[in-house]
Amino acid sequence: MKLDEMSFFRLASQRLDWLSGRQRVLAENIANADTPDYRAKDVQSFESFLEDGAAESARQAEAGADPSSLLGPRREVEDAETEAAWGESFDGNNVTLEQQTMLSSETAGQYRLAARLYRKGYELLTVAATGNR
């Protein structure tokens, strides 16, 4: 049995992919905090990410793609300019380090939670299959 075939593990894996993509975009924002005219970015919502992946999977299924490629979206999330930036400097840069740090910390916490849930699900399957803790 492959863990990716079970919906819980597929969803947890997709969430981890989305969170790592978001963390990458936030790190890029922080790195460009002093770049003139740089605009802070964020990723699409997780719900949109899942919907886009479901639509892509349906298109692949209609085209007769290999079933193992239909496990979910594995593409990188797209950047979208942040709607609620906290301010803008005189050089046109709207990155606020405090905001980006808060978003990064929030994303890291969500990643830890998703990773723990994935691990606990794996442990439950192991106990169910072997009877050992």
Summary of the structure (lengths in Angstrom):
residues: 133
radius of gyration: 18.6
end to end distance: 19.6
largest distance: 63.8
contacts: 332
relative contact order: 0.19
helix: 62%
strand: 5%
